[in-house]
Amino acid sequence: MSLIEVKNVEKKYKIYKQKAGVKNVLKNLFCPEVSIKNAVSDLSFTIEKGEAVGLIGENGAGKSTTIKMLSGVLFPTAGEITVSGIVPYKNRIENARNIGVVFGQRSRLNWDLPMEDSFELYKEIYQIDDRLYNYNKDKFIELLKLDEFYSTPIRQLSLGQRMKVEIAVAMLHSPDILYLDEPTIGLDVLAKRQIRDFIKKRNKEDGTTIILTSHDMKDLDLLCERIIILTKGKKIYDDSLQKFKNEHAKESIIEIVCAEETKTKLEFDNFEVANTGEGSLRVKYNPEEVSLAEVIDSLGKECVIKDFKVQYPDIEDMVRKIYET
């Protein structure tokens, strides 16, 4: 059994329309017009332990609704969801012990408490034993640089500082799964980097399963190995991020370092090579016409390659093109 299983899930909302005017007051109260919105439709996927999966979609695509159903905040209108073998909305307390949740635009911290009291509060809520609590607390303070504002009330923290505390609190009880809904929204470059590094360490070192939604494609590019793309509540893509790049990148660039500087101009039929000096080459190629392996093999016959780095087009541009087609 997979860690997370979602089968044919739907989530519908009733939307009540209010008509303007005094004459419509009673009608709005007793006979309102109702429409049905499909937030999620026939959604199915599985996630294995230790995966890092990004949910991509425009506003209203169903990303946050999916996260809330997985975490037990919402229940599905139809279909089945199991997380660690339990149904989240039917077993909310048991499910909460196995997950950590961070909603970037909503804080669950008490703004009048300093961070150290927030840690103690969640230690009691999750009933964390002293050994695990002290180990995680000390580790998180060091990795996220929390010591500078450890005794500061939450309301006095910057957005970046508060988000670090939110993530640390969500991970205090060492959950199997961490749900992150826009964790870097509105943060500065340094705070984003520190938070990304922390999340990546928890995934790689602790085996924590990461489910991430973000409009910042850099988050997905650096943290996720797999992406699920949603549009209007339906899944339109579910595969590895690398495969997505290979399939949708019309032009990729390879920066190559050769053992010796190439004096002659290199010309090939299906890709372009520019000599940038000091043994470095810049190669442009279309993955649909020639593979990376073929490019490297062809160049390897002309020079001794010490190292190379592939630069793909911006993932945001590739996702946008999918929505436009």
C-alpha positions as CSV (number, residue, x, y, z in Angstrom):
1,M,0.0,0.0,0.0
2,S,1.3,3.5,-0.9
3,L,1.7,6.1,1.8
4,I,-1.0,8.3,0.2
5,E,-3.7,7.0,-2.0
6,V,-6.3,9.2,-3.8
7,K,-9.0,7.4,-5.8
8,N,-11.5,9.2,-8.0
9,V,-11.9,12.1,-5.6
10,E,-14.3,14.9,-6.1
11,K,-15.0,18.0,-4.0
12,K,-18.0,20.1,-4.8
13,Y,-19.1,23.4,-3.1
14,K,-22.5,25.0,-3.0
15,I,-22.4,28.7,-4.0
16,Y,-25.4,30.8,-2.9
17,K,-26.2,33.7,-5.1
18,Q,-27.6,36.9,-3.5
19,K,-29.8,39.1,-5.6
20,A,-29.7,42.8,-4.8
21,G,-32.7,44.9,-3.8
22,V,-35.2,45.1,-1.0
23,K,-37.7,42.9,-2.8
24,N,-35.3,40.0,-2.9
25,V,-34.4,39.9,0.8
26,L,-36.9,37.2,1.7
27,K,-36.2,35.3,-1.5
28,N,-32.5,35.3,-0.8
29,L,-33.2,34.0,2.7
30,F,-35.7,31.2,2.0
31,C,-35.2,30.4,-1.7
32,P,-31.7,31.3,-2.6
33,E,-30.3,30.5,-6.0
34,V,-27.7,27.7,-5.7
35,S,-24.9,26.7,-8.1
36,I,-22.4,23.9,-7.7
37,K,-18.7,24.4,-8.2
38,N,-16.4,21.5,-8.9
39,A,-13.2,22.3,-7.0
40,V,-11.7,18.8,-7.7
41,S,-13.0,16.3,-10.2
42,D,-12.1,12.6,-10.6
43,L,-8.6,13.1,-9.1
44,S,-6.5,10.0,-8.6
45,F,-2.8,9.5,-7.7
46,T,-0.5,7.7,-5.2
47,I,2.5,9.0,-3.3
48,E,5.2,6.8,-1.8
49,K,7.1,7.4,1.4
50,G,10.0,9.8,1.0
51,E,8.8,11.4,-2.3
52,A,8.8,15.1,-2.8
53,V,5.8,16.1,-5.0
54,G,4.8,19.5,-6.2
55,L,1.2,20.4,-7.0
56,I,1.1,23.0,-9.8
57,G,-1.9,24.9,-11.1
58,E,-3.4,28.4,-11.6
59,N,-5.5,30.0,-8.9
60,G,-8.7,27.9,-8.4
61,A,-7.1,24.8,-9.9
62,G,-7.8,22.7,-6.8
63,K,-4.3,22.6,-5.2
64,S,-5.2,24.0,-1.8
65,T,-8.5,22.0,-1.7
66,T,-6.5,18.8,-2.4
67,I,-4.0,19.6,0.5
68,K,-6.9,20.3,2.8
69,M,-8.6,16.9,2.0
70,L,-5.3,15.1,2.4
71,S,-4.7,16.7,5.8
72,G,-8.3,16.0,7.0
73,V,-9.5,19.6,7.1
74,L,-12.0,18.9,4.3
75,F,-13.8,15.8,3.3
76,P,-14.3,14.7,-0.3
77,T,-17.8,14.8,-1.9
78,A,-16.9,11.4,-3.6
79,G,-14.0,9.1,-3.9
80,E,-11.5,7.7,-1.4
81,I,-8.5,9.1,0.4
82,T,-6.1,7.2,2.7
83,V,-3.0,8.5,4.3
84,S,-0.8,6.1,6.2
85,G,-3.6,3.6,6.0
86,I,-6.3,5.8,7.6
87,V,-9.0,8.1,6.2
88,P,-7.9,11.6,7.2
89,Y,-11.3,13.3,7.8
90,K,-12.6,10.3,9.8
91,N,-9.5,10.0,12.0
92,R,-8.4,13.6,12.4
93,I,-6.5,13.1,15.7
94,E,-4.6,10.0,14.5
95,N,-3.9,11.6,11.2
96,A,-2.6,14.8,12.8
97,R,0.1,12.8,14.6
98,N,1.5,11.6,11.3
99,I,1.5,15.0,9.4
100,G,2.8,18.5,9.6
101,V,0.9,21.3,7.8
102,V,2.0,24.8,6.9
103,F,-0.3,27.3,5.1
104,G,1.8,30.2,3.9
105,Q,-1.0,32.8,4.2
106,R,-2.5,31.5,7.5
107,S,-0.6,31.3,10.8
108,R,-1.5,28.8,13.5
109,L,0.8,30.4,16.0
110,N,-0.3,32.5,19.0
111,W,0.9,36.0,18.2
112,D,1.3,37.0,21.8
113,L,3.6,34.1,22.7
114,P,7.3,34.1,22.1
115,M,8.7,31.3,20.0
116,E,10.0,29.3,22.9
117,D,6.5,29.1,24.4
118,S,5.1,28.1,21.1
119,F,7.5,25.2,21.0
120,E,6.5,24.2,24.5
121,L,2.8,24.5,23.6
122,Y,3.1,22.2,20.6
123,K,5.2,19.8,22.6
124,E,2.2,19.3,24.8
125,I,-0.3,19.2,22.0
126,Y,1.6,16.5,20.1
127,Q,2.7,14.8,23.4
128,I,6.3,14.7,22.2
129,D,8.7,13.0,24.6
130,D,11.6,15.1,26.0
131,R,14.4,13.4,24.1
132,L,12.8,13.8,20.7
133,Y,11.6,17.4,21.5
134,N,15.0,18.6,22.7
135,Y,16.8,16.9,19.7
136,N,14.5,18.5,17.1
137,K,14.3,21.8,18.8
138,D,18.1,22.2,19.0
139,K,18.5,21.0,15.4
140,F,15.9,23.3,14.0
141,I,17.2,26.3,15.9
142,E,20.6,25.7,14.4
143,L,19.5,25.0,10.8
144,L,16.9,27.8,10.6
145,K,19.0,30.3,12.6
146,L,16.2,30.8,15.1
147,D,18.3,31.7,18.1
148,E,18.3,35.4,17.3
149,F,14.6,35.7,18.0
150,Y,13.9,32.7,20.3
151,S,12.3,34.8,23.0
152,T,10.6,37.3,20.7
153,P,6.8,37.4,20.5
154,I,5.5,36.1,17.2
155,R,3.8,39.4,16.3
156,Q,7.2,41.1,16.3
157,L,8.8,38.8,13.8
158,S,9.2,39.5,10.1
159,L,7.3,37.3,7.6
160,G,10.4,35.3,6.9
161,Q,11.1,34.7,10.6
162,R,7.5,33.7,11.3
163,M,7.5,31.2,8.4
164,K,10.7,29.6,9.8
165,V,8.9,29.1,13.1
166,E,5.8,27.8,11.4
167,I,7.8,25.1,9.6
168,A,9.8,24.2,12.7
169,V,6.7,23.8,14.8
170,A,5.1,21.6,12.0
171,M,8.2,19.3,12.2
172,L,8.7,19.2,15.9
173,H,7.0,15.8,16.3
174,S,8.9,14.3,13.3
175,P,5.9,13.7,11.1
176,D,6.0,11.2,8.2
177,I,4.4,13.8,5.8
178,L,4.8,17.6,5.5
179,Y,2.2,19.5,3.6
180,L,3.3,22.9,2.5
181,D,0.9,25.4,0.9
182,E,2.8,28.4,-0.5
183,P,5.6,28.3,2.1
184,T,7.8,31.0,0.6
185,I,5.1,33.5,-0.5
186,G,6.2,37.0,0.1
187,L,9.6,36.1,1.5
188,D,13.0,37.6,0.7
189,V,15.7,35.7,-1.1
190,L,17.7,34.7,2.0
191,A,14.7,33.4,3.9
192,K,13.6,31.4,0.8
193,R,17.0,29.8,0.5
194,Q,17.1,28.9,4.2
195,I,13.6,27.4,4.2
196,R,14.3,25.5,0.9
197,D,17.5,24.1,2.3
198,F,15.8,23.0,5.5
199,I,12.9,21.3,3.7
200,K,15.3,19.5,1.4
201,K,17.4,18.2,4.3
202,R,14.2,16.8,6.0
203,N,13.3,15.0,2.8
204,K,16.8,13.6,2.0
205,E,18.1,12.9,5.6
206,D,14.9,12.0,7.5
207,G,12.8,10.5,4.6
208,T,10.0,13.0,5.2
209,T,7.4,12.9,2.4
210,I,6.9,16.4,1.1
211,I,3.7,17.6,-0.7
212,L,4.2,21.2,-1.9
213,T,2.1,23.8,-3.6
214,S,3.7,27.0,-4.8
215,H,3.4,29.7,-7.4
216,D,7.2,30.1,-7.1
217,M,8.5,27.7,-9.6
218,K,11.9,27.8,-8.1
219,D,10.5,26.0,-5.0
220,L,9.3,23.2,-7.2
221,D,12.5,23.1,-9.3
222,L,14.8,22.8,-6.2
223,L,12.6,20.6,-3.9
224,C,10.5,18.3,-6.0
225,E,11.3,15.3,-8.1
226,R,7.8,14.8,-9.3
227,I,5.0,17.2,-10.2
228,I,1.2,16.9,-10.6
229,I,-0.4,19.6,-12.7
230,L,-4.0,20.5,-12.1
231,T,-6.4,22.7,-14.1
232,K,-10.0,23.3,-13.1
233,G,-9.8,20.6,-10.5
234,K,-8.6,17.9,-13.0
235,K,-5.2,16.3,-13.3
236,I,-3.5,16.9,-16.6
237,Y,0.1,15.7,-15.8
238,D,1.7,13.4,-13.3
239,D,5.3,12.4,-13.7
240,S,8.9,13.3,-12.9
241,L,9.9,16.9,-13.1
242,Q,12.9,15.9,-15.2
243,K,10.7,14.1,-17.7
244,F,8.5,17.2,-17.9
245,K,11.5,19.4,-18.7
246,N,12.7,17.0,-21.3
247,E,9.2,16.8,-23.0
248,H,8.5,20.5,-23.0
249,A,11.8,22.2,-23.3
250,K,12.1,23.4,-26.9
251,E,15.6,24.7,-26.4
252,S,18.2,23.6,-23.7
253,I,21.7,24.9,-23.1
254,I,24.7,22.9,-22.0
255,E,27.7,24.6,-20.4
256,I,30.7,22.4,-21.0
257,V,34.2,22.6,-19.6
258,C,36.9,20.9,-21.7
259,A,40.3,19.7,-20.5
260,E,42.0,22.0,-23.0
261,E,40.8,25.0,-24.9
262,T,39.4,24.2,-28.3
263,K,41.1,26.2,-31.1
264,T,39.0,25.1,-34.0
265,K,35.3,26.1,-34.6
266,L,33.0,23.2,-33.9
267,E,30.1,22.7,-36.2
268,F,27.3,20.1,-36.0
269,D,24.1,19.6,-38.0
270,N,21.6,19.3,-35.2
271,F,23.0,21.7,-32.5
272,E,25.0,24.9,-32.1
273,V,28.3,25.3,-30.3
274,A,29.9,28.5,-29.2
275,N,33.5,28.7,-27.9
276,T,33.3,31.0,-24.8
277,G,37.0,30.8,-24.1
278,E,39.3,29.1,-21.5
279,G,38.2,25.7,-22.5
280,S,34.5,26.4,-22.1
281,L,31.7,25.7,-24.7
282,R,28.1,26.8,-24.8
283,V,25.8,24.4,-26.6
284,K,22.2,25.0,-27.7
285,Y,20.1,22.1,-28.7
286,N,16.4,21.0,-29.1
287,P,15.7,17.9,-27.0
288,E,13.0,16.9,-29.6
289,E,15.6,16.7,-32.3
290,V,18.6,15.4,-30.5
291,S,19.1,13.8,-27.1
292,L,21.5,15.0,-24.4
293,A,23.5,11.8,-24.7
294,E,24.0,12.3,-28.4
295,V,25.2,15.8,-27.9
296,I,27.7,14.8,-25.3
297,D,28.8,11.8,-27.4
298,S,29.4,14.0,-30.4
299,L,31.4,16.6,-28.5
300,G,33.4,13.9,-26.7
301,K,34.9,13.0,-30.0
302,E,36.2,16.5,-30.5
303,C,37.4,17.3,-27.0
304,V,38.0,15.8,-23.5
305,I,35.0,16.9,-21.4
306,K,35.8,17.5,-17.7
307,D,32.4,18.7,-16.7
308,F,29.0,19.9,-18.0
309,K,25.8,21.5,-16.7
310,V,22.4,21.5,-18.4
311,Q,20.3,24.6,-18.2
312,Y,16.6,24.1,-19.0
313,P,14.2,26.8,-19.9
314,D,12.3,28.3,-16.9
315,I,9.7,25.8,-15.7
316,E,7.1,28.6,-15.3
317,D,7.2,29.3,-19.0
318,M,6.8,25.6,-19.8
319,V,3.8,25.3,-17.5
320,R,2.2,28.4,-18.9
321,K,2.5,27.0,-22.4
322,I,0.5,23.9,-21.3
323,Y,-2.4,26.1,-20.1
324,E,-2.3,28.1,-23.3
325,T,-2.7,25.0,-25.6
